[in-house]
Amino acid sequence: LKVWLESGVTTVRSAGAHENLDVELRELIDRGMVRGPRLFAAGYLIAMTSGLRAGNEKIATEVTGPDQARAVARRQIKAGVDQ
C-alpha cells in the first residue's frame, strides 16, 4: 500500500479477499492506522457452484440459485463491502 501511495496511486479496488481482510484493511486506512490509498473492498467473491478456478476457494463463496446468492450478498453488505 505504501508503494502504491508513494507512486501516486490514490484509489485501489479489491477483487476479492480471504475472510474479508480487505474490509478490515480499508477500515485501518480510514482510521489513519495504516497508510495507503483509498480502498474499495469486495470481500469474499460470490460465485456459482463449480464456477471457481482451482486455488480461489479461499476468496469466494459458492452459491446455488438466486435465493442463496441474495443471502450471501446481504451478509457481505452487512460485513461492510463496497462492491
Short mmCIF file of the C-alpha atoms (twelve columns), coordinates in Angstrom:
data_MODEL
# 
_entry.id   MODEL 
# 
loop_
_atom_site.group_PDB 
_atom_site.id 
_atom_site.type_symbol 
_atom_site.label_atom_id 
_atom_site.label_alt_id 
_atom_site.label_comp_id 
_atom_site.label_asym_id 
_atom_site.label_seq_id 
_atom_site.Cartn_x 
_atom_site.Cartn_y 
_atom_site.Cartn_z 
_atom_site.pdbx_PDB_model_num 
ATOM 1  C CA . LEU A 1  0.000   0.000   0.000   1 
ATOM 2  C CA . LYS A 2  2.808   2.366   0.859   1 
ATOM 3  C CA . VAL A 3  4.469   1.792   -2.521  1 
ATOM 4  C CA . TRP A 4  1.223   2.463   -4.371  1 
ATOM 5  C CA . LEU A 5  0.566   5.640   -2.392  1 
ATOM 6  C CA . GLU A 6  4.094   6.946   -2.897  1 
ATOM 7  C CA . SER A 7  3.787   6.159   -6.617  1 
ATOM 8  C CA . GLY A 8  0.777   8.464   -6.867  1 
ATOM 9  C CA . VAL A 9  -1.981  5.848   -6.754  1 
ATOM 10 C CA . THR A 10 -4.852  7.391   -4.793  1 
ATOM 11 C CA . THR A 11 -7.520  4.668   -5.106  1 
ATOM 12 C CA . VAL A 12 -7.466  0.869   -5.421  1 
ATOM 13 C CA . ARG A 13 -10.237 -1.672  -5.817  1 
ATOM 14 C CA . SER A 14 -10.067 -5.138  -4.333  1 
ATOM 15 C CA . ALA A 15 -11.062 -8.075  -6.493  1 
ATOM 16 C CA . GLY A 16 -11.787 -10.408 -3.586  1 
ATOM 17 C CA . ALA A 17 -10.160 -11.242 -0.290  1 
ATOM 18 C CA . HIS A 18 -9.965  -14.165 2.116   1 
ATOM 19 C CA . GLU A 19 -12.162 -13.629 5.200   1 
ATOM 20 C CA . ASN A 20 -12.959 -10.055 4.094   1 
ATOM 21 C CA . LEU A 21 -9.453  -8.911  5.006   1 
ATOM 22 C CA . ASP A 22 -9.775  -6.061  2.520   1 
ATOM 23 C CA . VAL A 23 -12.692 -4.659  4.552   1 
ATOM 24 C CA . GLU A 24 -10.553 -4.656  7.689   1 
ATOM 25 C CA . LEU A 25 -7.640  -3.092  5.840   1 
ATOM 26 C CA . ARG A 26 -9.892  -0.343  4.440   1 
ATOM 27 C CA . GLU A 27 -11.083 0.445   7.960   1 
ATOM 28 C CA . LEU A 28 -7.483  0.689   9.212   1 
ATOM 29 C CA . ILE A 29 -6.636  3.066   6.356   1 
ATOM 30 C CA . ASP A 30 -9.758  5.147   7.049   1 
ATOM 31 C CA . ARG A 31 -8.827  5.416   10.751  1 
ATOM 32 C CA . GLY A 32 -5.295  6.506   9.878   1 
ATOM 33 C CA . MET A 33 -3.713  3.442   11.480  1 
ATOM 34 C CA . VAL A 34 -2.242  2.261   8.146   1 
ATOM 35 C CA . ARG A 35 -1.004  4.493   5.317   1 
ATOM 36 C CA . GLY A 36 -2.476  3.663   1.967   1 
ATOM 37 C CA . PRO A 37 -4.675  4.817   -0.896  1 
ATOM 38 C CA . ARG A 38 -8.446  4.837   -0.694  1 
ATOM 39 C CA . LEU A 39 -9.588  1.207   -0.861  1 
ATOM 40 C CA . PHE A 40 -12.856 -0.156  -2.201  1 
ATOM 41 C CA . ALA A 41 -13.330 -3.613  -0.675  1 
ATOM 42 C CA . ALA A 42 -15.034 -6.577  -2.354  1 
ATOM 43 C CA . GLY A 43 -14.687 -9.107  0.465   1 
ATOM 44 C CA . TYR A 44 -15.456 -12.686 -0.493  1 
ATOM 45 C CA . LEU A 45 -16.405 -13.176 -4.118  1 
ATOM 46 C CA . ILE A 46 -19.780 -14.733 -4.853  1 
ATOM 47 C CA . ALA A 47 -19.516 -17.484 -7.468  1 
ATOM 48 C CA . MET A 48 -21.867 -20.041 -8.949  1 
ATOM 49 C CA . THR A 49 -21.327 -23.639 -7.904  1 
ATOM 50 C CA . SER A 50 -18.297 -25.035 -9.766  1 
ATOM 51 C CA . GLY A 51 -17.566 -21.534 -11.054 1 
ATOM 52 C CA . LEU A 52 -14.211 -21.077 -9.327  1 
ATOM 53 C CA . ARG A 53 -10.755 -21.711 -10.693 1 
ATOM 54 C CA . ALA A 54 -8.653  -24.021 -8.574  1 
ATOM 55 C CA . GLY A 55 -6.862  -22.044 -5.898  1 
ATOM 56 C CA . ASN A 56 -9.536  -19.364 -5.488  1 
ATOM 57 C CA . GLU A 57 -11.644 -21.247 -2.955  1 
ATOM 58 C CA . LYS A 58 -10.425 -19.109 -0.046  1 
ATOM 59 C CA . ILE A 59 -11.572 -15.816 -1.579  1 
ATOM 60 C CA . ALA A 60 -15.036 -16.878 -2.698  1 
ATOM 61 C CA . THR A 61 -18.327 -18.340 -1.565  1 
ATOM 62 C CA . GLU A 62 -20.070 -20.667 -3.992  1 
ATOM 63 C CA . VAL A 63 -23.836 -20.334 -4.260  1 
ATOM 64 C CA . THR A 64 -26.586 -22.358 -5.911  1 
ATOM 65 C CA . GLY A 65 -29.515 -20.278 -7.088  1 
ATOM 66 C CA . PRO A 66 -30.733 -16.727 -6.610  1 
ATOM 67 C CA . ASP A 67 -32.003 -17.135 -3.039  1 
ATOM 68 C CA . GLN A 68 -28.626 -18.297 -1.783  1 
ATOM 69 C CA . ALA A 69 -26.875 -15.565 -3.817  1 
ATOM 70 C CA . ARG A 70 -29.064 -12.877 -2.223  1 
ATOM 71 C CA . ALA A 71 -28.423 -14.264 1.263   1 
ATOM 72 C CA . VAL A 72 -24.642 -14.218 0.731   1 
ATOM 73 C CA . ALA A 73 -24.804 -10.713 -0.786  1 
ATOM 74 C CA . ARG A 74 -26.730 -9.463  2.246   1 
ATOM 75 C CA . ARG A 75 -24.102 -10.935 4.603   1 
ATOM 76 C CA . GLN A 76 -21.355 -9.262  2.584   1 
ATOM 77 C CA . ILE A 77 -23.121 -5.900  2.668   1 
ATOM 78 C CA . LYS A 78 -23.598 -6.250  6.416   1 
ATOM 79 C CA . ALA A 79 -19.860 -7.039  6.716   1 
ATOM 80 C CA . GLY A 80 -19.078 -3.698  5.038   1 
ATOM 81 C CA . VAL A 81 -18.066 -4.475  1.467   1 
ATOM 82 C CA . ASP A 82 -18.219 -1.614  -1.031  1 
ATOM 83 C CA . GLN A 83 -18.827 -3.652  -4.154  1 
# 
